């Protein structure tokens, strides 16, 4: 009767699969943060465009963006409102564009991207 000792086999298999499994889990977590930031940006740009379409100033719209997208860092968020306030009349189209420079949480995934990862969103509404 020949009995083999397989006690270390499962540890070796686990050691081979663990890095791939961790990368997959970290990718899912990272994607969820990216998606949450994108949703916050989308909602903020829509709120700002709505505020401007109702006759508010650009500073009110920018404050509305910061209020709605509080999970975003202000220093990495750029806001573009076109046309600039004071030149808008009823019936004009106003566009609010946001660009956010996203920093990855996990250094392994950050190493996979050689350049900055930017999230962009834009909303256009008619001035009422």
Secondary structure, 3 states (H helix, E strand, C coil): CCCCCCCCHHHHHHHHHHHHHHHHHHHHHHHHHHHHHHHHHHHHHHHHHHHHHCCCCHHHHHHHHHHHCCCCCHHHEEEEEECCCCCCCCCCEEEEEEEEEECCCCHHHHHHCCCCEEEEEEEEEECC
